[in-house]
Amino acid sequence: MKDTTKRSYDVIVVGTGPAGAILGYELARKGVDVLILEKERLPRHKPCAGGITVKTAKLLDFDIRPVARDVVHGAKAVYKGNRAFSRSYTKPLVYMVMRDEFDYLLAQRAREAGAVLIDDEKVCEIDATAPGVNIVTTHNAFTARILAGADGARSTVAFNLGLMQGINFGIGLEAEISVSSQRLVQWERLMGLSLGHIRGGYGWVFPKKDHLSVGVGGPLRQAKRLKSGYRALLKSYDLESHSVIRLKSHYLPVRRKGMAIQSKQCLLLGDAAGLVDPLTGEGIYNAIRSAQIAAPIISQCLQTDNVDLRAYEGAVDREIMPELKVARGLARLFTWLPWLYFGAIEKSDRLWRACCRVLRGEETYATIKQKLEPFDGLFDLLSI
Ligand SMILES: Cc1cc2nc3c(=O)[nH]c(=O)nc-3n(C[C@H](O)[C@H](O)[C@H](O)COP(=O)(O)OP(=O)(O)OC[C@H]3O[C@@H](n4cnc5c(N)ncnc54)[C@H](O)[C@@H]3O)c2cc1C
């Protein structure tokens, strides 16, 4: 049993979403003395569609299938409620999870690896002016040599350090929908993707075995249209008469290269660092990637007793941002021409298979962009 009365750690991680849990897991496995602080009582609810792409699952060295409620192999796509097509793929594309169950699995892995985790402990104040970091929480005070902010889209750590100001946000609205077992059977192994209701955004229906997760997302400037878009989405899939449970919205933060994600002895990961894909709204992949990039750098800083986290920001800029830059170009094109995407995937089996390979991590936006030569320069312009 770990000592939870200890108040001083090498590393304190704020937040036990995918970024924080995986950073705790990776650091603990390296023998680092790490504490994770979580403001909610675990397991906690998180407004999210709960789609874990196969490429995300491949990042982990443990099996997430015990918490997968379904495994999607295809899509039913709808455009403005009147054009529709269905497509399937031979291999799994996306695992469907409930975030309370998925995040709790990751938190448990971190604990088993040796991280100390205290929930119901909100970080309120941070003072990083000393050689270490002083942290005041709802019930205690802690000190750390390094502080990692994995505390999501409205990061207290980023706010306290004056980082991520002026970041762009997307927004998503999500609810669980209870439907009959006959309707559920029709959604097995299939996700719904709906285009054309929200400019620059889309809607989804994700099967969760005993219910459906249904939501819409798009740029923040479309926030006022989310509810009408949500109603249109329900109508498109003939789900209007079903009961909607827990309709909630949440931000999707999108960083631009050059925005600082570290300062002194502190760094930001996942949503706190704005690493959401601006095209799809997928954020769990980069939450985990950023944790895996940060862990060896943090560990080395501790070993050499030289805390300089600029290497982390440089690695994120090299390893994550190029793909997000192409995604931004694709998102711009999608905002203007959603029918083009819909029509292209409807007609081209090659393009559908390329999209499936992206979900599986066998191809990237960047490799697809290269194949679009001589038009790839257009994406460079759109990605600015
Ligand atoms: C509607 C919607 C649908 C989405 N669907 C998908 C999807 O299907 N697939 C996908 O990959 N991504 C999806 N995303 C994005 C995804 O939810 C995030 O990118 C992901 O959760 C980021 O993980 P994280 O660990 O960085 O942050 P989070 O998962 O947000 O975790 C942050 C944690 O920090 C805790 N915390 C916050 N403040 C404090 C504090 N002061 N002290 C202590 N703890 C604190 C929070 O309670 C939380 O547990 C969706 C987002 C939205 C809004």
The ligand as a Gaussian input file, in Angstrom:
#p B3LYP/6-31G(d) Opt

LIG

0 1
 C      -18.070000      15.868000     -26.947000
 C      -16.665000      15.331000     -27.095000
 C      -16.437000      14.121000     -27.720000
 C      -15.132000      13.624000     -27.855000
 N      -14.952000      12.392000     -28.436000
 C      -13.694000      11.898000     -28.564000
 C      -13.478000      10.608000     -29.110000
 O      -14.423000       9.894000     -29.470000
 N      -12.199000      10.159000     -29.222000
 C      -11.132000      10.909000     -28.835000
 O       -9.976000      10.471000     -28.982000
 N      -11.313000      12.125000     -28.280000
 C      -12.558000      12.625000     -28.116000
 N      -12.759000      13.841000     -27.527000
 C      -11.574000      14.560000     -27.002000
 C      -11.125000      13.896000     -25.688000
 O      -12.206000      13.822000     -24.795000
 C       -9.969000      14.667000     -25.051000
 O       -9.047000      15.048000     -26.035000
 C       -9.254000      13.819000     -23.990000
 O      -10.116000      13.557000     -22.921000
 C       -7.994000      14.531000     -23.496000
 O       -7.434000      13.811000     -22.442000
 P       -6.621000      14.554000     -21.281000
 O       -6.078000      13.488000     -20.420000
 O       -5.708000      15.548000     -21.880000
 O       -7.723000      15.411000     -20.511000
 P       -9.067000      14.953000     -19.783000
 O       -9.522000      13.637000     -20.273000
 O      -10.002000      16.108000     -19.902000
 O       -8.636000      14.769000     -18.272000
 C       -8.323000      15.863000     -17.470000
 C       -8.486000      15.438000     -16.020000
 O       -8.005000      16.481000     -15.177000
 C       -8.896000      16.635000     -14.081000
 N       -8.715000      17.994000     -13.571000
 C       -9.068000      19.162000     -14.171000
 N       -8.732000      20.214000     -13.401000
 C       -8.132000      19.702000     -12.281000
 C       -7.590000      20.297000     -11.121000
 N       -7.574000      21.630000     -10.947000
 N       -7.065000      19.489000     -10.170000
 C       -7.067000      18.131000     -10.341000
 N       -7.600000      17.515000     -11.417000
 C       -8.119000      18.295000     -12.392000
 C      -10.265000      16.373000     -14.699000
 O      -11.221000      16.040000     -13.713000
 C       -9.950000      15.214000     -15.631000
 O      -10.071000      13.964000     -14.985000
 C      -14.031000      14.374000     -27.367000
 C      -14.255000      15.588000     -26.734000
 C      -15.555000      16.071000     -26.602000
 C      -15.769000      17.391000     -25.898000

